[in-house]
Amino acid sequence: MATQPFHLLAKPTGAQCNLDCAYCFFLSKELLYPDSRFRMDDATLERYLRQLIEAHAGLPEVVVAWQGGEPTLMGLDFFRRSVEIAARHLEPGQRVLHTLQTNATLIDAEWAAFLADAGFLVGVSIDGPADVHDAFRVTRGGRGTHAQVMAGLAHLRAAGVEWNALTTIHSANADRGREVYAYLRDACGAAHIQFIPIIERVAEASADGAVPWSSWRDRPLYEQRGEAVTARSVSGAGYGRFLIEVFEEWVRRDVGRVYVQMFDVALANWVGVPPGLCIHSPTCGRALALEHTGDLYSCDHFVEPAHLVGNIAERTLAEMVASPVQVRFGEDKRDTLPAYCRGCDVRFACHGGCPKDRFIRTPDGEEGLNWLCAGYKAFFHHIDPVMREMAGLLAEDRAPAEVMARHAAADARRGRNEPCPCGSGLKWKRCHGAPPRAPAAPPPAPPGA
């Protein structure tokens, strides 16, 4: 039986979505359930919540996390029932944290009021300014969705809903790290940000990365196979460059004010405490995905037949999370690291990254190197001095935000024509020494707000 907390992304609409984002690997998962209506029924909802809470018996908090597809397609009544059912099953003194990942295009004042009243934490998918966001986050008719997302976000902010920005990094924004970050912070008001690299594996591609399909709807069931990537994918070096650009802006202005998941995870590894994110933990296997049918998969990125663990109508969540097949899935992350990674000086911060991205070869030809390795190395080496300083401040029971004063003092002595310390090759005055590009106007308040 499971004795430690685990995280579960439940997909009440399966892969169904009202958008057709070009890079969405999950859209093709509808092929797993060809005769389905893609709606979680009430019996499965009740079974799921009861088992989830039972599996966390004795723990103070249970996280109920909804994702898709687009979960808001289920309608408000479904989520009202989910809140009521969860409340019935909680132990005395136990609390529930409800979370929802959404594209926000269907969020209106009624949705926002409910989410605020129920205390939901909402993750909003937004890739940056309109031209960046609309490059790939489009409707089924190919139209950009930025305006609709910002309208939904305005409703959430007006209602006081706690929210995070979920921002994918891809070919359209990888070279605009500081600008994207400043937009999320200033125009959107994001205080918590997750950056998610887009890596679309394919069996083969032409020299320019082109493939004979533009959307996942145009191809068979997507599985984690292949050693090539699409042209939309971010390169390892590009991802590292993006993170460094953001870090150099954040460390000067926003430590303790804006929380970037990747930086929090890095600091945890420098301090030597569990980072809370499987990607940069030694093992994984405790972040699973539940389909609308009650089928449980080893991971959100491995919703495919080979990684079906079972169904909650036949076995409990606790049993399946603790099952040998799931434990082995998680331990394989550590046990299959190539020698090149095992001897790396930043292994403690990286731990090989996500298994889904470990499909290229090391310099000596061993399989299993992460596609993002070059970026991870560049980023972790770059932030090492600051992370050490922050770790030292924490050890002295002082605030990590104190690092901003040191950067301010160093920047005051820096010549305008000196190279920018971010490593871009640009002069300080042309890079992080210049004010960030002015963001677009914040989203307007929704009618009646």
N, C-alpha and C positions, 0 to 999 in steps of 0.2 A: 504494500500500500504506500501511496505517496506520503512522505513525512515532511516535505519541504514545499513552500509555495511554488506554483508554476504559473505561467502566463498562457492564456488561450485567446486567440482571435476567432470569434464566432462570426460566421458569414450567413446571416438570415436570408439573404437573397442569392446566395451562391455567387456566381460570376456576373449576374445581371447588373447592368449599369445604364444610366440614362446618357452617359457620355461614351466616346470612342477614342480615348487617349491612345495615341499611336504606339507608345511604348508600354502599355499596360499588358504585362505577361499574363494576367489573370483572366482576361476576357475569354480566352480559349478553353478555360476549365469547364465551361458549360457543356463541352463535349463529353465530359465524364458522366453527365446525367441527361441523356438525350430526351427522355420522356418526362422530365420534371417541370413543375410549375415554378420552381425556384422561389418557394416561400416556406419558411420554417413554420410548421404547424404548432398548435398549442401544446400538444402532448410532448413534442420534442423540446419546446421551450421550457416547459415545466421540468422535464427530465434533466435537461442540461443545467439549469440553475440549481436544482436540488443537488445534483452530483458535484457541481463545482464547489458549492458551499460546504458540503459534507467532506470533500477532499481537503478543505482548508480548516477543518475543525481545530479549535484551540488557538487559531491565529487571529489577530485583532482585525485584520482587513482582508476582504476578498475583492478582487478586481474583476468586473464584468465588462469585457471589451468587445465592441461590435465593429465589424469592418465589412468590406464587400470585395468586388462589386460596390454598389452604392446602397448602404443599409437603410437610408431614409426612404427608399422605395417601399419599405414595409408599412409606412404610415405611422402616425403618432400613436394610435391605439395599441399597436404591437409593443411599443416601448413603454407605454403606460403600464401594460400588463407585466412586462418584464420587471419593472421597478417594484410593482406590487408583489409579484411572486418571490423575488429575491428577499424582500422585507419579511415575508412569511417564514422563510427558511433560515434566517440568520439566528445564530446563537445569541443569548443575552450578552450584551457588551460588544458584540461583533458589529462591524460596519462594512458597508459596501461602497466601493468607488466605481461609478458607472463611467465608461469612456466610449467615445464614438469617433470613428474616422470617416470623414465625409468630404465630398467635393464642394459642398456648401451651396450648390446651385438651387436646391429645393428648400433651403432654410428661409422661413418667413418669420413674422413676429410671433405667431403661435408656437412654432417650433422652438424659437429662441426662449420664450417664456417657460416652456416645459423644461428645456435643458437646464435653464438657470435654477428653477424651483427644485429639480431633482438632483442638482449638484453634479451634472455631467462635466467631465473634462473632454473637450472636443478637439480633435486633430483636423485641421483644415489644409487640404492639398492646394498649394499655390507655389508656382515656380519662379515668381519674381514679377517685374514690370510686364505690362500687357504684351509687348512684342515677344518676350521670352516665354511667358506662360502660354500664349496662344500658338506657339510653334508646334506643340504636340498635344496640348490638353484641349481637345475639340469635341464638338457634338458629332452625332452620327452623320450629319450633313457637312462636316468639315469646318464648321464655323468656330471661331475662338470663344472661350468661355470666361475670360478674365472679368468682364463686366458683371456677369451673373455671380461669380465667386465673391467679388467685392461687395455686391449687394447683400449676399447671404452673410458675409463677415460683418457687415455693418449692423445687421440685426443681432448677431451674437454679441457684438461689443456693446450695443445699446442696452441689451438685457443683462449685461454683466457676466456673461458666460466665460468661464475660464477656458482658454484655448491655446493650442500650440500650432505653429506653422510646420507643415510637412512639405519639404521642398526637394524635389528630385534634381539631380545634377546630370546634365547630358550635353550633347553637342551644341545646343543653343545658348547655354548659360555658363559653361565651364570656364570660359575666359572672362567672366564678369562677376567674380566672387564678391568683391567689395561692394559693387553696385547692388547686387542681389541682396546681400546682407543688409545694407543700408535701407533698401526699399522695404524689406520685411520689418525692420525695426522702426523706421520713421513713418512710412506711408500706411503700413498695416497695423502698427502698434504691437508687434509680436515681442513677447518677453521670453518665450521658450521656442527654440527652433531645432528641428531635426533635418539634417541633410542626408539624402538617400541617393547613392550613385546608381545610375541606370546602366546596367550591363546586360545586353540582350544576346545570349549565346545562340549561335547557329552552327550547323554542321559545316557550312562552307559559305563563302561570300566572294564577290569579285574584288579586284584590287582596291576599289574605292569604298569597299564595305557595303555595296548595294546588295539587296536581296530582292527576290521577285514578289515581295509583298510589302505594303506600307503600314498595315495594321495587323494586330494579332488575329483579327477576325478573318484575315485572308489566308490563314495557314492552319495546319492540323494542330492537335493538342500540343501546347508548349511544355517541354520537359527540360530539365537541366542537363542538356547534352550539347556537345560540339565544342570546338576550340577556336571558332571565329566569332566575331561580334558584328552587330549592325553599325552603320554609320552614325546612328543616333547615340550610341553608347559613349560614355566618357572613358577616356584613356586613363591608365594609372597615373601617368605624369600630370594629366589635366586635373584629375581629382585632387592630387596633392597640392598643385598650384592653387586651386580654388580654396582649399582649406587654409593654406598659408595666408592668402589674401584676406580672408575673413578674420583669421586669428590676429593678424597685425592691426586690423581695425578694432576688433573686440578688446584686445589687451590694452589699448590706449584709452578707450572710452566706456566700456560696458561690463567690466568684471564685477560681479555681484548685482548687476542690473538686468542683463540679458543672459539667459542660460542656453548655451549651445550644447546639445547632447554630446557631440563628439569631444568637446573640450572637457565636459564633466567626466566622461568615461576615461579620457586620457589621464586626468588628474587622479582619479581613483586608482589607476594602475601605477602611477608614480608614487602614490602614498602607500600602496600595498593593500588596498581593501577591494573586495569584489566590486567590479564596475557596474553591475546591474544591466549589462547589455551583452547578449550572447555572442555578438560578432567579435568582440575583443575580450572574451573570456576564454580560459583554457579549454573548456568543454561547452557543449550546448545540450539541446534535447529537452529543455523545460520551457520552450516557447512553441506551442503547437497551434494547429488550426482545426476548427470544427466547421464542417459544411452544414448546409441547411437541412440535410437529411439525418444528421447525427453522426455522420462519418468523421472519424478523427484521423488527422494526418500528422506526420512527425514535425512538420514545420510549414509555415505559410508559403515558403518558397519551394516546397516539395509536395504540393498537392498533386500527386500523380499516383498511379496504381501501385508502384513498387513501395510507396511509403504510406500506404493506408494501414493504420494501426488497428482499427476496429470500429465498431459502432456502439454508441452509448445505450442503445436498446438491448445490447447483448452483453456488454461488459461496462463496468463503471469507469469514469474518468480516472479515478485514483489507481485502479488496477492497470489501465493502459499506460499511464504516464510512468509507472514503476515497472512496466514489463521489460523483459530482457531485450526485446527488439528495439524499444525506445531508448533504453540505457545505452545500448551499443551504438545507436545512431549518434547520441551525444558524445560518447567517448571517442568515436572515430575521428572527430574533429581534432583531438589531440594526438591520437595514435597514428594517424596517417600523415602527419606533418613531414615534409621532406627534410633531409639533413640540412639543406641550405637554410631552412627556417629555424630548425632547432639550434643552430649555431649563430643566429642573428642577434646583434646587440640590442635590437628593439623588440625582440620576441615578447618580453614582459608586457609591452604595451599593445602589441598586435595580436599575438597568438594565432597567426595565420589568417585572420579575417574569416568571413563567412564561407563555409564549405561550398556553397553554390558558385562561388567565384574562383575556386581553386582548380583551374582547368588548363593552365599553361605550364611550361617546363622551366625548371631552374637552369642557370647557366651551364651546369654540368649534365643536363638532359633528364633529370629526375622529374617525374610527373607530380602534379599537385600544388604548384605555386599559384598564388593568388594573382588574378588579373591586375589588381590594384597595388601590387607589391611596391613598384617604384614610387607611387604616390604616398603610400603609407610610410616608407622609409624616409622620403624627403620631409614629410610633415612631422613625424615623430622626432627626427633629428633636429628639425628647425625649432620645435617648441621645447626641447629638452631643458635649456637654461631657465626658461620661465617656469616650467613645471617643477623643476627642482626648487626654485625660489618659493613658489606657492606651497609646495610640500613643507618647506622649512617654516613658513609663516603659520601653517596649520599646526605644526608640531609645537609652536610657541603660543598656540591658542590666539593667533592673530588672524585678521581677515585677509584672504588672498587678494582682495581688491587693492591692497597696498602696493602691488606691483605697478599699478598705473602711475603712481608718483615717480617711481624710478624711470619709467619710460618718458614721462613728461620732462624730467630733468635732462635725460639724454637727448631728447628731441630738441630742447631749447638750445643745446650746444651744437646741434647738427647743421652743417652748411647746406644751403638750398640746393647746391649742385652736387652734393655727395650722393653716392648710390643709396637707394632705399634699402633699409635693413630687411625687407621682405624677400630680397633676392630676385626681384623682377628684372633687374638690369636697368631700370629707369632711374632718373634722378629723383631725389627725395621730393623736390618741389612738384614733380610730375606724377608722383605716386601717392604714398600714404601721407606725405606732407601737404598734399592738396586736400581741400574739403571734399567729402564724398559728393558724387553727382547728386544734384537736388532731386529728391524723389517726386513722383507725381502727387497730386493732391490726394489727401486721405479720402476713403470712401464716404459718400454723403450719408447723412442719417436717414434711415428708412422712414417712409411716411408714417406719422403717428408716433414716432419714437420720442 
